[in-house]
Amino acid sequence: MWYEILYRVLNIINYVVIIFFALLLLLQIVEVLASLFHKKIVYPKSKEKSRIAYLIPACNEEDVIFSTVEDLLHTQDYPRDLFDVYVVANNCTDNTASLAEKAGAKVLILNDPDPAHHMAAYPLRHGIDYILKNDPTAELIIHLDADNHINHQFSSLMNDAYHAGVDFARPYEGGINGTQNFFTEACAYFYAFDSRFGGRGKEVLGLSAHVNGAGAMMSRKLLLETGGYDCSTISDDTEFCFNRILEGRKAHMVEEAVVYEDMPSSGAVTAGRNARIAKGNKILFKTKTRKMIPLFFKTGNLSLLETFFTYIWIFVGGPMFVWLFAYYLYFFLFAGFAANGAFPLVVYTTAYFHNAIWLTIWTMVGIIAVLYFIFGIVQVLIFALKEYDKFGAKNRWEFIPMVFLFPLYLIVYGFSMMIPKKKKKGWTKVKRNVVDKK
């Protein structure tokens, strides 16, 4: 019967989708397991201390810039004469520049009328070009956002990594306001997942880290070789990382260096940020990511394959979930009627469909339980019990409720990546949850 043929065809397609889904998920599981059974990698303490230039691009950030600069300048466990803070005030219409200067930063004013340049890539490029030309003794440039704070050992740890041979590195991403509400908790856990498991897992497996956020360290040597900050998209940090991976370079994770960020505190802000990230990554897929598979077969560089599989989730994750939902809705309806003799069967029997229904149910229960255990309870308990202090928590118990909710957030997070981002005019003011005291 035609409906039996249709069932077989859809069943085959579903197996293909499941196999592809399993391959993508297997990579994540391998990284989780690698990080679980390996201690954090710590670079040896260096006797040499290099000059560091911290670079902060800022557009109308008067709410946070003063405390960011002041905290950075006065709390680092590093010789004060060996680091400076540069703030690029980009098309600001408020007091960002004056407050940054008052706090002790070296301020660069960038008034760029081109709407296509109203994004972080261009003030970063402007600042890096300025430092390379006018601050020749600065061996490290570290990018921070206007709301960021870093732990006291951050400069020393990045310096240690640099003198161990690291030219490009990322820190652990923590949160200033991780306990504010459900959204900040969930986002903090997502950052922790990317840092603790993604970052350490890649380091253990010998893969390039994904440097796609604040706290990125770039050496002068690297930037001179790349011709500066060679980025021009809305996801400039990821673009810079992709460019280096395509060149065969390896980025690293400095896990004990922590950058604390202001986490989004509402569903709308979280979805908006995710949509912006997805939009940038879609642009990069057309220009960068799709080059990785051919280059992998040419070079054998596993970092290319891992990066491709990681970022392809943005494109295939949503459609795969939609397919699986639609297929299994169809399956249970069709198999349920067939198992009860609702229509004649030629290829299959009613007993086959009866067994297929129960086998599918128990298989789904088992897979969901295992994934929930790995990506939910195990990971989140580690965050809550061992790394709670990196997210503004005063004790371990503040994050325990998220143990059971985080897997649901991951699903919502994935679907939010598919929401089209509305076009905005330029780089707009960001609403901060933690602001300077006036």
Secondary structure per residue as TSV (DSSP state, phi and psi in degrees):
chain	resnum	aa	ss	phi	psi
A	1	M	-	360.0	149.4
A	2	W	H	-61.9	-34.6
A	3	Y	H	-71.6	-24.5
A	4	E	H	-73.4	-38.2
A	5	I	H	-64.7	-43.2
A	6	L	H	-60.5	-42.1
A	7	Y	H	-59.9	-43.8
A	8	R	H	-64.7	-43.1
A	9	V	H	-62.2	-47.6
A	10	L	H	-64.6	-34.2
A	11	N	H	-64.3	-41.6
A	12	I	H	-65.1	-44.7
A	13	I	H	-59.6	-40.2
A	14	N	H	-64.4	-39.0
A	15	Y	H	-61.6	-39.9
A	16	V	H	-62.6	-45.0
A	17	V	H	-61.7	-43.6
A	18	I	H	-63.9	-42.5
A	19	I	H	-62.5	-44.5
A	20	F	H	-64.1	-43.6
A	21	F	H	-60.0	-42.8
A	22	A	H	-65.2	-39.1
A	23	L	H	-63.5	-43.3
A	24	L	H	-65.3	-41.3
A	25	L	H	-71.3	-33.2
A	26	L	H	-59.9	-37.6
A	27	L	H	-60.3	-44.4
A	28	Q	H	-64.0	-40.5
A	29	I	H	-65.7	-41.2
A	30	V	H	-60.9	-43.2
A	31	E	H	-65.7	-39.3
A	32	V	H	-62.0	-48.2
A	33	L	H	-64.5	-39.5
A	34	A	H	-61.9	-38.2
A	35	S	H	-77.0	-29.4
A	36	L	H	-68.3	-37.0
A	37	F	T	-105.6	23.4
A	38	H	S	-140.7	135.0
A	39	K	-	-68.2	157.8
A	40	K	-	-60.1	145.5
A	41	I	-	-87.9	122.1
A	42	V	-	-115.5	128.0
A	43	Y	-	-80.0	144.3
A	44	P	-	-61.9	146.8
A	45	K	-	-66.4	128.0
A	46	S	-	-96.2	137.0
A	47	K	S	-77.3	-25.0
A	48	E	-	-82.4	142.0
A	49	K	-	-127.8	120.6
A	50	S	-	-96.2	157.1
A	51	R	E	-75.4	140.9
A	52	I	E	-121.4	139.0
A	53	A	E	-115.9	113.1
A	54	Y	E	-85.1	133.3
A	55	L	E	-123.2	123.1
A	56	I	E	-122.9	111.0
A	57	P	E	-80.4	135.8
A	58	A	E	-144.0	131.6
A	59	C	S	-125.5	106.8
A	60	N	S	53.3	59.7
A	61	E	-	-114.4	36.5
A	62	E	T	-63.7	-19.4
A	63	D	T	-70.8	-24.6
A	64	V	T	-131.4	-17.7
A	65	I	H	-64.9	-36.2
A	66	F	H	-62.2	-50.7
A	67	S	H	-67.7	-33.4
A	68	T	H	-61.5	-49.8
A	69	V	H	-67.4	-46.4
A	70	E	H	-61.8	-45.1
A	71	D	H	-62.6	-41.6
A	72	L	H	-63.3	-42.6
A	73	L	H	-73.6	-26.3
A	74	H	H	-114.4	-0.5
A	75	T	H	-120.3	-0.9
A	76	Q	-	-77.6	135.4
A	77	D	S	-82.6	67.1
A	78	Y	S	-158.2	144.0
A	79	P	-	-53.5	125.5
A	80	R	G	-60.7	-29.7
A	81	D	G	-79.3	0.3
A	82	L	G	-108.6	12.3
A	83	F	E	-152.8	148.8
A	84	D	E	-131.8	161.2
A	85	V	E	-117.8	123.8
A	86	Y	E	-108.4	131.9
A	87	V	E	-118.6	123.5
A	88	V	E	-96.5	105.7
A	89	A	E	-82.4	104.8
A	90	N	E	-100.6	109.0
A	91	N	S	52.6	39.9
A	92	C	-	-78.5	142.0
A	93	T	-	-118.9	13.7
A	94	D	S	-124.9	-154.9
A	95	N	S	-97.8	23.1
A	96	T	H	-55.3	-50.1
A	97	A	H	-62.1	-47.3
A	98	S	H	-67.6	-38.5
A	99	L	H	-68.7	-39.0
A	100	A	H	-63.9	-42.8
A	101	E	H	-65.7	-40.7
A	102	K	H	-61.6	-36.1
A	103	A	H	-74.9	-15.9
A	104	G	T	118.3	6.3
A	105	A	-	-82.0	157.2
A	106	K	E	-90.9	116.6
A	107	V	E	-100.7	131.2
A	108	L	E	-112.3	127.5
A	109	I	E	-95.3	126.5
A	110	L	E	-126.2	109.6
A	111	N	-	-111.5	96.2
A	112	D	-	-108.1	111.9
A	113	P	-	-75.7	-12.9
A	114	D	-	-72.2	114.3
A	115	P	G	-57.9	-29.8
A	116	A	G	-68.5	-15.8
A	117	H	G	-99.8	4.8
A	118	H	-	-84.7	70.3
A	119	M	S	-155.2	167.4
A	120	A	T	-63.1	-26.3
A	121	A	H	-57.7	-38.1
A	122	Y	H	-78.2	-43.1
A	123	P	H	-64.4	-32.7
A	124	L	H	-64.9	-45.1
A	125	R	H	-61.6	-43.2
A	126	H	H	-61.6	-45.4
A	127	G	H	-66.2	-42.2
A	128	I	H	-65.5	-44.0
A	129	D	H	-59.6	-40.5
A	130	Y	H	-64.5	-46.5
A	131	I	H	-64.4	-44.3
A	132	L	H	-60.3	-33.3
A	133	K	H	-87.5	-38.8
A	134	N	H	-109.9	-7.6
A	135	D	-	-129.4	69.0
A	136	P	T	-65.9	-14.9
A	137	T	T	-90.3	-8.5
A	138	A	E	-75.6	113.2
A	139	E	E	-92.1	-21.3
A	140	L	E	-125.9	138.7
A	141	I	E	-120.0	125.8
A	142	I	E	-120.0	123.4
A	143	H	E	-88.5	126.0
A	144	L	-	-124.4	157.1
A	145	D	-	-92.3	166.3
A	146	A	T	-65.4	-21.1
A	147	D	T	-99.2	1.8
A	148	N	-	-81.1	146.2
A	149	H	E	-129.1	152.6
A	150	I	E	-127.9	156.9
A	151	N	-	-71.2	161.6
A	152	H	T	-61.3	-28.9
A	153	Q	T	-91.3	2.5
A	154	F	H	-53.4	-52.0
A	155	S	H	-61.3	-45.0
A	156	S	H	-62.6	-41.0
A	157	L	H	-67.7	-41.5
A	158	M	H	-67.0	-35.9
A	159	N	H	-64.1	-41.8
A	160	D	H	-59.7	-45.4
A	161	A	H	-62.2	-43.1
A	162	Y	H	-59.9	-45.0
A	163	H	H	-76.7	-7.4
A	164	A	T	-92.0	2.2
A	165	G	T	106.4	9.6
A	166	V	-	-92.5	124.8
A	167	D	S	-104.2	-13.1
A	168	F	E	-149.4	120.7
A	169	A	E	-150.7	159.9
A	170	R	E	-120.4	156.9
A	171	P	E	-98.8	-174.7
A	172	Y	E	-82.7	131.9
A	173	E	E	-98.2	112.8
A	174	G	E	-109.0	-170.1
A	175	G	E	-132.2	142.7
A	176	I	S	-77.1	-40.6
A	177	N	S	-119.7	40.8
A	178	G	T	-60.0	-25.2
A	179	T	T	-98.5	10.0
A	180	Q	S	-63.4	-47.8
A	181	N	S	-163.1	-172.9
A	182	F	H	-57.3	-43.6
A	183	F	H	-67.5	-41.3
A	184	T	H	-68.9	-36.9
A	185	E	H	-63.1	-47.8
A	186	A	H	-64.4	-42.5
A	187	C	H	-66.1	-38.5
A	188	A	H	-61.5	-40.8
A	189	Y	H	-66.4	-36.1
A	190	F	H	-64.7	-42.7
A	191	Y	H	-62.9	-40.3
A	192	A	H	-64.2	-41.3
A	193	F	I	-58.8	-46.3
A	194	D	I	-65.3	-35.7
A	195	S	I	-80.4	-56.8
A	196	R	I	-68.1	-43.4
A	197	F	I	-99.1	-47.4
A	198	G	I	-66.2	-49.4
A	199	G	I	-66.0	-54.4
A	200	R	H	-66.1	-38.9
A	201	G	H	-59.1	-45.0
A	202	K	H	-64.8	-40.4
A	203	E	H	-61.9	-43.7
A	204	V	H	-64.9	-39.6
A	205	L	H	-82.1	-2.4
A	206	G	T	79.0	20.7
A	207	L	-	-97.5	161.4
A	208	S	-	-72.4	135.8
A	209	A	-	-68.8	156.8
A	210	H	-	-95.5	106.5
A	211	V	-	-93.9	93.6
A	212	N	-	-136.3	37.6
A	213	G	S	-161.9	-171.6
A	214	A	T	-66.6	156.7
A	215	G	T	89.8	6.4
A	216	A	E	-66.0	132.9
A	217	M	E	-105.0	129.1
A	218	M	E	-128.8	130.8
A	219	S	E	-81.1	155.2
A	220	R	H	-57.8	-42.6
A	221	K	H	-55.9	-47.3
A	222	L	H	-62.3	-46.8
A	223	L	H	-67.1	-33.3
A	224	L	H	-68.5	-36.5
A	225	E	H	-70.7	-30.1
A	226	T	T	-93.1	-0.4
A	227	G	T	75.0	27.9
A	228	G	S	95.6	-156.1
A	229	Y	-	-87.6	92.6
A	230	D	-	-85.0	60.3
A	231	C	-	-133.8	150.3
A	232	S	-	-150.4	17.3
A	233	T	S	-113.3	172.5
A	234	I	T	-66.9	-23.4
A	235	S	T	-107.2	61.2
A	236	D	H	-62.7	-37.4
A	237	D	H	-64.4	-44.2
A	238	T	H	-66.4	-38.2
A	239	E	H	-61.1	-44.7
A	240	F	H	-61.5	-41.5
A	241	C	H	-64.0	-45.0
A	242	F	H	-60.3	-42.1
A	243	N	H	-58.8	-40.4
A	244	R	H	-71.9	-39.3
A	245	I	H	-64.8	-40.0
A	246	L	H	-64.4	-26.8
A	247	E	T	-80.5	-8.7
A	248	G	T	92.0	9.0
A	249	R	-	-83.8	158.8
A	250	K	-	-120.5	125.8
A	251	A	-	-89.4	156.9
A	252	H	E	-126.9	169.3
A	253	M	E	-114.1	126.9
A	254	V	E	-106.6	90.9
A	255	E	E	-67.8	-31.9
A	256	E	E	-80.1	-12.3
A	257	A	E	-83.5	120.8
A	258	V	E	-118.9	129.2
A	259	V	E	-107.8	127.9
A	260	Y	E	-99.4	125.2
A	261	E	E	-115.5	156.4
A	262	D	-	-82.5	108.4
A	263	M	-	-77.4	143.7
A	264	P	-	-62.2	139.3
A	265	S	-	-113.4	13.2
A	266	S	S	-145.7	160.7
A	267	G	H	-63.7	-38.6
A	268	A	H	-65.1	-44.0
A	269	V	H	-67.4	-41.1
A	270	T	H	-61.9	-47.0
A	271	A	H	-64.1	-39.8
A	272	G	H	-63.2	-43.2
A	273	R	H	-64.8	-43.7
A	274	N	H	-63.0	-38.3
A	275	A	H	-65.4	-37.6
A	276	R	H	-64.8	-43.4
A	277	I	H	-61.9	-44.4
A	278	A	H	-63.1	-41.1
A	279	K	H	-61.1	-45.4
A	280	G	H	-63.4	-41.2
A	281	N	H	-69.3	-30.7
A	282	K	H	-67.1	-37.6
A	283	I	H	-64.2	-43.0
A	284	L	H	-67.7	-30.7
A	285	F	H	-62.0	-40.2
A	286	K	H	-68.1	-30.7
A	287	T	H	-106.8	-24.9
A	288	K	T	-125.5	-56.8
A	289	T	G	-61.4	-39.9
A	290	R	G	-68.7	-12.6
A	291	K	G	-79.2	-14.2
A	292	M	H	-71.8	-37.5
A	293	I	H	-66.1	-51.0
A	294	P	H	-57.5	-39.1
A	295	L	H	-70.2	-32.1
A	296	F	H	-62.1	-46.5
A	297	F	H	-66.0	-24.0
A	298	K	H	-82.7	-37.7
A	299	T	H	-108.6	-24.3
A	300	G	-	76.7	13.4
A	301	N	-	-75.4	108.7
A	302	L	H	-65.8	-22.6
A	303	S	H	-63.1	-33.0
A	304	L	H	-64.3	-45.4
A	305	L	H	-66.7	-44.1
A	306	E	H	-63.8	-42.5
A	307	T	H	-65.4	-42.0
A	308	F	H	-60.5	-48.1
A	309	F	H	-64.4	-35.7
A	310	T	H	-66.5	-46.0
A	311	Y	H	-84.9	-15.3
A	312	I	T	-69.6	-17.2
A	313	W	H	-55.1	-35.8
A	314	I	H	-60.1	-29.6
A	315	F	H	-97.7	-36.4
A	316	V	H	-101.5	-18.6
A	317	G	H	-59.3	-53.4
A	318	G	H	-60.7	-53.5
A	319	P	H	-57.5	-36.1
A	320	M	H	-66.8	-41.9
A	321	F	H	-64.4	-39.7
A	322	V	H	-63.4	-44.8
A	323	W	H	-60.2	-49.3
A	324	L	H	-61.0	-41.1
A	325	F	H	-63.6	-47.3
A	326	A	H	-66.5	-41.5
A	327	Y	H	-63.9	-47.3
A	328	Y	H	-73.6	-25.4
A	329	L	H	-63.7	-46.5
A	330	Y	H	-61.6	-45.7
A	331	F	H	-58.4	-50.5
A	332	F	H	-67.2	-33.9
A	333	L	H	-68.1	-49.8
A	334	F	H	-64.7	-49.6
A	335	A	H	-65.0	-35.8
A	336	G	H	-63.3	-45.7
A	337	F	H	-66.4	-42.1
A	338	A	H	-64.6	-40.5
A	339	A	H	-65.3	-22.5
A	340	N	T	-103.1	15.2
A	341	G	T	68.7	31.8
A	342	A	S	-71.1	-23.7
A	343	F	S	-149.3	156.5
A	344	P	-	-67.0	145.0
A	345	L	-	-121.5	140.7
A	346	V	S	-115.2	-47.7
A	347	V	S	-80.9	-40.1
A	348	Y	S	-112.5	175.5
A	349	T	-	-122.3	163.5
A	350	T	H	-64.5	-33.5
A	351	A	H	-64.2	-37.9
A	352	Y	H	-59.4	-47.6
A	353	F	H	-69.7	-34.6
A	354	H	H	-61.8	-46.2
A	355	N	H	-67.7	-37.1
A	356	A	H	-62.9	-38.9
A	357	I	H	-61.1	-49.7
A	358	W	H	-70.4	-36.8
A	359	L	H	-62.5	-41.7
A	360	T	H	-65.8	-42.5
A	361	I	H	-60.6	-48.7
A	362	W	H	-71.1	-33.0
A	363	T	H	-65.0	-44.2
A	364	M	H	-63.5	-42.4
A	365	V	H	-61.1	-43.4
A	366	G	H	-64.6	-45.0
A	367	I	H	-64.9	-45.7
A	368	I	H	-61.9	-40.0
A	369	A	H	-65.0	-43.5
A	370	V	H	-65.3	-47.1
A	371	L	H	-65.8	-39.2
A	372	Y	H	-63.1	-39.4
A	373	F	I	-66.4	-44.2
A	374	I	I	-72.7	-52.0
A	375	F	I	-89.8	-3.4
A	376	G	I	-114.7	-85.4
A	377	I	I	-60.2	-51.0
A	378	V	I	-60.8	-53.3
A	379	Q	H	-64.6	-49.3
A	380	V	H	-68.6	-33.8
A	381	L	H	-62.5	-38.6
A	382	I	H	-61.7	-45.5
A	383	F	H	-61.8	-47.2
A	384	A	H	-66.9	-38.6
A	385	L	H	-87.9	-30.6
A	386	K	H	-111.6	-25.7
A	387	E	S	-129.6	23.9
A	388	Y	G	-60.1	-31.5
A	389	D	G	-70.6	-12.9
A	390	K	G	-82.6	0.1
A	391	F	G	-129.4	23.6
A	392	G	T	79.9	12.3
A	393	A	-	-87.3	144.7
A	394	K	S	-90.6	-22.2
A	395	N	S	-149.1	169.3
A	396	R	G	-68.2	-26.4
A	397	W	G	-80.9	-13.3
A	398	E	G	-65.0	-26.9
A	399	F	G	-101.3	-6.0
A	400	I	T	-55.7	-43.0
A	401	P	T	-56.3	-28.0
A	402	M	H	-71.3	-13.0
A	403	V	H	-53.4	-39.7
A	404	F	H	-93.0	-15.2
A	405	L	H	-102.0	-20.1
A	406	F	H	-60.1	-42.2
A	407	P	H	-58.1	-34.8
A	408	L	H	-66.8	-38.9
A	409	Y	H	-62.4	-39.4
A	410	L	H	-59.4	-38.7
A	411	I	H	-67.0	-46.2
A	412	V	H	-61.7	-41.1
A	413	Y	H	-58.4	-45.4
A	414	G	H	-61.8	-42.6
A	415	F	H	-70.7	-31.2
A	416	S	H	-65.8	-23.7
A	417	M	T	-67.5	-18.2
A	418	M	T	-91.5	-7.0
A	419	I	S	-73.8	123.9
A	420	P	-	-60.6	138.1
A	421	K	-	-87.0	130.5
A	422	K	-	-71.5	143.9
A	423	K	-	-71.4	134.7
A	424	K	-	-121.9	153.5
A	425	K	S	-85.6	98.5
A	426	G	S	79.3	-172.3
A	427	W	S	-87.5	107.6
A	428	T	-	-93.2	163.8
A	429	K	-	-63.9	135.8
A	430	V	-	-97.4	132.7
A	431	K	-	-79.1	121.0
A	432	R	-	-100.1	145.6
A	433	N	S	-86.0	-32.3
A	434	V	S	-113.1	110.2
A	435	V	-	-118.1	162.4
A	436	D	-	-65.1	146.3
A	437	K	-	-78.2	123.9
A	438	K	-	-80.0	360.0
